[in-house]
Amino acid sequence: MPARDEEDVIARCVESLALQPEIGEIIVVDDGSTDATAAILKRLQEAMPRLRVVQTGGVPAGWVGKNNAAALGGRETHLPWLLFTDADSQHLPGSSAEGLRLASEHQAGLVSFSPEQEMRSWPEKALIPFIYTRLAARYPYEVVNDPQSPSAAASGAYFLVRRDAYDAVGGHASVAGEVLEDVALAERVKQAGFRLWFASGAGVVRVRMYRTFQAMWEGWKKNLFPLMGSSARAVRHELASVVPWVPCLLLLAGLRWPILAALGLVLLVGRLAAYAALLRRNGFPLSFLLYYVPGVSLYAAVLLASRRSYGRGRVKWKGREYSVAGPAAESAKH
């Protein structure tokens, strides 16, 4: 578990891991925390003999901090399975057994779960479900899990990988500079011929990804552009698809011609009905339909902000800035 300034969440995560009998040892890699993370871990160690804490000692050139911490943790154990997880994850009872069961059932070298989302503020309830419905459309489980499809996806909240598969692709060292390391590593595992199994984490693992609006904005600004295709064309297509341009224009025109407002309202209701179906399909409460307009607005805004960050070649996360490939460099891949 890479951890950097996680005092609010790390105890819950470690304690939930300690309740999983399949886990032989818990390795937390403290990546230069400046808050109470280290003190909390020291207290937890006194009651948990399976818990070890490793310090990173800084981030080498060319590495993203999280990837460096994950690589260090991976080198600290030689058990046959490695479970990489985020400090804001809560592993529900039986989660490790379920991951190993699915790995055996599907002969998979990598099992990952898209976690349950814990949301409390209205911006979380507006933006996060909207993003996850878009991700579900872009990375359907049945396509990702098809060995014949090149599509790959995974979540850093629950990334269970067989040791031989991890070593075969070079582990986190092979994605040292990748900001979206979970998807990049899943791609490498699948390309190496190992089976990948990606599934809903309902009842398995839960996260509250962000506790402030600033953290949520910064996190999605870091991740959304590569998740949605890493090209200006992909961003234009996404915005054309999800923003209700026609209903909004008709509603504006309706200020002069009321019949157009009525038509715009009908089309907007159709959009709401379609979003309600997506919420239901992806396990979100239908009450989140109330956040559709702010959700699509925030989504468009953070997608454009993410595209601008990658256009400048720099993204920020947890007090660090990283170089990234911009749209021009990435567009050749698509």
C-alpha positions as CSV (number, residue, x, y, z in Angstrom):
1,M,0.0,0.0,0.0
2,P,1.6,3.3,-1.1
3,A,0.8,6.0,1.4
4,R,1.4,9.7,1.3
5,D,-0.3,12.0,3.9
6,E,-3.2,9.5,4.6
7,E,-3.8,10.2,8.2
8,D,-7.6,10.4,7.7
9,V,-8.0,7.0,6.1
10,I,-5.0,4.7,6.6
11,A,-6.1,3.1,9.8
12,R,-9.4,2.0,8.3
13,C,-7.6,0.5,5.3
14,V,-5.0,-1.4,7.3
15,E,-7.5,-2.7,9.8
16,S,-9.7,-4.0,7.0
17,L,-6.8,-5.8,5.4
18,A,-5.8,-7.3,8.8
19,L,-9.2,-9.0,8.9
20,Q,-8.6,-10.9,5.7
21,P,-7.1,-14.3,6.7
22,E,-5.7,-14.9,3.2
23,I,-3.3,-12.0,3.6
24,G,0.1,-13.2,4.8
25,E,1.7,-9.8,5.4
26,I,0.7,-6.1,5.0
27,I,3.4,-3.8,3.7
28,V,2.7,0.0,3.8
29,V,5.2,2.1,2.0
30,D,5.3,5.6,3.5
31,D,6.1,8.0,0.7
32,G,7.4,11.0,2.6
33,S,4.3,11.7,4.6
34,T,4.3,15.0,6.6
35,D,1.2,14.4,8.6
36,A,0.4,11.8,11.3
37,T,0.5,8.8,8.9
38,A,3.8,7.5,10.4
39,A,2.5,7.8,14.0
40,I,-0.7,6.0,13.1
41,L,1.2,3.2,11.4
42,K,3.5,2.9,14.4
43,R,0.5,2.4,16.7
44,L,-1.1,-0.1,14.4
45,Q,2.2,-2.1,14.2
46,E,2.0,-2.7,18.0
47,A,-1.2,-4.7,17.5
48,M,-0.6,-6.2,14.1
49,P,2.5,-8.5,13.7
50,R,1.7,-8.8,9.9
51,L,2.2,-5.1,9.3
52,R,5.5,-3.8,8.1
53,V,6.3,-0.2,7.2
54,V,8.8,0.8,4.6
55,Q,10.1,4.3,3.8
56,T,10.8,5.4,0.2
57,G,13.6,7.9,0.9
58,G,12.4,10.1,-2.0
59,V,11.3,9.7,-5.6
60,P,13.9,8.7,-8.3
61,A,14.1,10.7,-11.5
62,G,11.6,9.5,-14.1
63,W,9.3,7.9,-11.5
64,V,5.8,8.8,-10.2
65,G,5.8,8.7,-6.4
66,K,3.1,6.1,-6.1
67,N,4.7,3.8,-8.6
68,N,8.0,4.0,-6.8
69,A,6.3,3.2,-3.5
70,A,4.4,0.3,-5.1
71,A,7.6,-1.1,-6.6
72,L,9.4,-0.9,-3.3
73,G,6.6,-2.8,-1.6
74,G,6.5,-5.4,-4.3
75,R,10.2,-6.2,-3.7
76,E,9.6,-6.6,0.0
77,T,7.7,-9.9,-0.3
78,H,8.0,-13.1,-2.3
79,L,4.5,-14.5,-1.7
80,P,2.7,-15.9,-4.8
81,W,0.1,-13.2,-5.0
82,L,0.4,-9.4,-4.6
83,L,-2.5,-7.2,-3.7
84,F,-1.8,-3.5,-4.4
85,T,-4.3,-1.2,-2.9
86,D,-4.9,2.5,-2.2
87,A,-4.9,3.9,1.4
88,D,-8.4,5.2,1.0
89,S,-9.8,1.7,0.3
90,Q,-11.8,-0.3,2.7
91,H,-11.7,-4.1,2.1
92,L,-15.0,-5.7,3.1
93,P,-15.2,-9.1,4.8
94,G,-14.2,-11.9,2.4
95,S,-12.7,-9.6,-0.3
96,S,-9.4,-11.4,-0.5
97,A,-11.1,-14.7,-0.7
98,E,-13.3,-13.4,-3.5
99,G,-10.4,-12.1,-5.5
100,L,-8.5,-15.4,-5.2
101,R,-11.7,-17.4,-6.1
102,L,-12.2,-15.4,-9.3
103,A,-8.6,-15.8,-10.2
104,S,-8.9,-19.5,-9.9
105,E,-12.3,-19.7,-11.6
106,H,-11.1,-17.7,-14.6
107,Q,-7.4,-18.7,-14.6
108,A,-6.5,-15.1,-14.3
109,G,-3.1,-13.6,-13.6
110,L,-4.7,-10.3,-12.6
111,V,-8.0,-9.6,-10.8
112,S,-9.2,-6.1,-10.2
113,F,-12.4,-4.6,-8.8
114,S,-13.9,-1.2,-9.6
115,P,-14.7,-0.2,-6.0
116,E,-18.0,0.9,-4.5
117,Q,-18.1,4.7,-4.2
118,E,-18.7,6.4,-0.9
119,M,-19.9,9.9,-1.5
120,R,-21.1,12.5,1.0
121,S,-20.9,16.0,-0.5
122,W,-23.0,17.1,-3.5
123,P,-20.1,17.6,-5.8
124,E,-19.0,14.0,-5.2
125,K,-22.6,12.8,-5.9
126,A,-22.7,14.9,-9.1
127,L,-19.3,14.2,-10.6
128,I,-18.2,10.7,-9.5
129,P,-21.3,8.7,-10.7
130,F,-21.2,10.6,-14.0
131,I,-17.5,9.7,-14.5
132,Y,-18.1,6.1,-13.6
133,T,-21.0,5.7,-16.0
134,R,-18.7,7.0,-18.8
135,L,-15.9,4.6,-17.7
136,A,-18.3,1.7,-17.8
137,A,-19.2,2.6,-21.3
138,R,-15.5,2.9,-22.4
139,Y,-14.3,-0.2,-20.5
140,P,-17.1,-2.7,-20.3
141,Y,-16.3,-5.7,-18.1
142,E,-17.2,-8.2,-20.8
143,V,-14.8,-6.6,-23.3
144,V,-11.9,-6.1,-20.8
145,N,-12.3,-9.7,-19.7
146,D,-12.2,-11.1,-23.3
147,P,-8.8,-12.5,-24.0
148,Q,-9.2,-11.7,-27.7
149,S,-9.8,-8.0,-27.0
150,P,-6.8,-5.7,-26.6
151,S,-8.9,-3.6,-24.1
152,A,-7.6,-3.6,-20.6
153,A,-8.6,-1.8,-17.4
154,A,-8.0,-2.1,-13.6
155,S,-8.3,-0.1,-10.5
156,G,-5.6,0.8,-8.0
157,A,-8.0,0.3,-5.2
158,Y,-7.9,-3.5,-5.7
159,F,-5.1,-4.8,-7.9
160,L,-4.5,-8.5,-7.2
161,V,-1.7,-9.9,-9.4
162,R,0.0,-13.2,-9.5
163,R,3.7,-12.8,-8.7
164,D,4.9,-14.5,-12.0
165,A,2.7,-12.2,-14.1
166,Y,3.9,-9.1,-12.2
167,D,7.6,-10.1,-12.6
168,A,7.1,-11.1,-16.3
169,V,6.1,-7.6,-17.3
170,G,8.7,-5.9,-15.1
171,G,6.3,-4.8,-12.3
172,H,5.8,-1.2,-11.5
173,A,9.3,-0.4,-12.9
174,S,7.7,-1.0,-16.4
175,V,5.3,1.9,-15.8
176,A,7.6,4.0,-13.7
177,G,6.5,7.4,-15.2
178,E,2.9,6.5,-15.9
179,V,0.3,8.7,-14.0
180,L,-2.4,6.1,-14.8
181,E,-0.3,3.2,-13.7
182,D,-3.1,0.7,-12.9
183,V,-4.5,0.7,-16.5
184,A,-1.0,0.8,-18.0
185,L,0.1,-2.2,-15.9
186,A,-3.1,-4.1,-16.7
187,E,-2.4,-3.5,-20.4
188,R,1.1,-5.0,-20.1
189,V,-0.2,-8.0,-18.2
190,K,-2.8,-8.7,-20.8
191,Q,-0.4,-8.2,-23.7
192,A,2.0,-10.7,-22.1
193,G,-0.7,-13.4,-22.4
194,F,-2.0,-13.5,-18.9
195,R,-5.8,-13.5,-18.3
196,L,-7.3,-10.4,-16.8
197,W,-10.5,-10.3,-14.8
198,F,-12.1,-7.0,-14.0
199,A,-15.4,-6.8,-12.1
200,S,-17.7,-4.6,-10.0
201,G,-16.4,-4.2,-6.4
202,A,-19.9,-4.0,-4.9
203,G,-19.6,-5.9,-1.5
204,V,-15.9,-6.3,-2.0
205,V,-14.0,-3.0,-1.7
206,R,-15.2,0.5,-1.0
207,V,-13.6,3.9,-1.3
208,R,-14.2,7.5,-0.6
209,M,-11.9,8.8,-3.2
210,Y,-11.8,12.5,-2.3
211,R,-12.7,14.4,0.9
212,T,-12.5,17.9,-0.5
213,F,-13.6,19.5,-3.8
214,Q,-10.0,20.6,-4.5
215,A,-8.6,17.0,-4.1
216,M,-11.4,15.7,-6.4
217,W,-10.7,18.3,-9.0
218,E,-6.9,17.7,-8.9
219,G,-7.4,13.9,-9.0
220,W,-9.7,13.8,-12.0
221,K,-7.7,16.5,-13.8
222,K,-4.7,14.1,-13.4
223,N,-6.6,11.0,-14.7
224,L,-9.5,11.9,-16.9
225,F,-7.7,12.8,-20.2
226,P,-5.8,9.5,-20.5
227,L,-8.8,7.6,-19.4
228,M,-10.9,9.1,-22.2
229,G,-8.4,8.5,-25.0
230,S,-5.4,10.8,-24.6
231,S,-6.3,12.9,-27.7
232,A,-8.0,16.1,-28.5
233,R,-10.2,14.3,-30.9
234,A,-11.3,11.9,-28.1
235,V,-12.2,14.9,-25.9
236,R,-14.2,16.6,-28.7
237,H,-16.1,13.3,-29.3
238,E,-16.8,12.8,-25.6
239,L,-18.1,16.4,-25.1
240,A,-20.3,16.1,-28.2
241,S,-21.7,12.8,-26.8
242,V,-22.4,13.7,-23.2
243,V,-23.2,17.5,-23.1
244,P,-26.9,18.1,-24.0
245,W,-26.1,20.8,-26.5
246,V,-29.3,20.6,-28.6
247,P,-31.7,20.7,-25.6
248,C,-29.8,23.6,-24.1
249,L,-29.8,25.6,-27.4
250,L,-33.5,24.9,-27.8
251,L,-34.3,26.1,-24.3
252,L,-32.3,29.3,-25.0
253,A,-34.1,29.8,-28.3
254,G,-37.4,29.2,-26.4
255,L,-36.9,32.6,-24.7
256,R,-38.2,34.0,-28.1
257,W,-40.0,31.0,-29.5
258,P,-41.8,29.0,-26.7
259,I,-42.4,26.0,-28.9
260,L,-38.7,25.5,-29.1
261,A,-38.4,25.6,-25.3
262,A,-41.0,22.8,-25.1
263,L,-39.1,20.7,-27.6
264,G,-35.8,21.3,-25.7
265,L,-37.5,20.3,-22.4
266,V,-38.7,17.0,-24.0
267,L,-35.2,16.3,-25.2
268,L,-33.7,17.1,-21.8
269,V,-36.2,14.7,-20.2
270,G,-35.0,12.0,-22.6
271,R,-31.4,12.7,-21.5
272,L,-32.5,12.4,-17.8
273,A,-34.2,9.1,-18.5
274,A,-31.1,7.7,-20.3
275,Y,-28.9,8.8,-17.3
276,A,-31.3,7.2,-14.9
277,A,-30.9,3.9,-16.7
278,L,-27.1,4.3,-16.5
279,L,-27.2,5.0,-12.8
280,R,-29.3,1.9,-12.2
281,R,-27.1,-0.3,-14.3
282,N,-24.0,0.9,-12.5
283,G,-25.4,0.5,-9.0
284,F,-25.9,4.2,-8.1
285,P,-29.0,5.5,-6.3
286,L,-31.6,6.9,-8.7
287,S,-31.8,10.0,-6.4
288,F,-28.4,11.0,-8.0
289,L,-30.5,11.9,-11.1
290,L,-31.0,15.2,-9.3
291,Y,-27.4,16.0,-9.9
292,Y,-27.4,15.4,-13.6
293,V,-27.0,19.1,-14.7
294,P,-24.2,19.9,-12.3
295,G,-22.7,16.5,-13.0
296,V,-22.4,17.0,-16.7
297,S,-21.2,20.5,-16.2
298,L,-18.4,19.5,-13.8
299,Y,-17.5,16.6,-16.1
300,A,-17.1,18.8,-19.1
301,A,-15.1,21.3,-17.1
302,V,-12.6,18.8,-15.5
303,L,-12.2,17.0,-18.8
304,L,-11.2,20.2,-20.5
305,A,-8.9,21.1,-17.5
306,S,-7.3,17.7,-17.8
307,R,-6.7,18.1,-21.5
308,R,-5.1,21.5,-20.9
309,S,-2.8,20.0,-18.2
310,Y,-1.6,17.3,-20.6
311,G,-1.3,19.9,-23.3
312,R,1.2,21.8,-21.1
313,G,2.9,18.5,-20.3
314,R,2.6,18.7,-16.5
315,V,0.2,17.4,-13.9
316,K,0.1,17.8,-10.2
317,W,-0.8,15.4,-7.4
318,K,-0.2,15.4,-3.7
319,G,2.3,18.3,-3.8
320,R,4.4,16.9,-6.7
321,E,4.4,17.8,-10.3
322,Y,5.1,15.2,-13.1
323,S,5.9,15.4,-16.8
324,V,3.3,13.8,-19.0
325,A,2.9,13.2,-22.8
326,G,0.7,15.8,-24.3
327,P,-2.2,15.3,-26.8
328,A,0.1,15.7,-29.9
329,A,2.4,12.9,-28.8
330,E,-0.5,10.6,-27.7
331,S,-2.7,11.2,-30.8
332,A,-0.4,9.1,-32.9
333,K,-1.4,6.1,-30.8
334,H,-5.1,6.4,-31.7
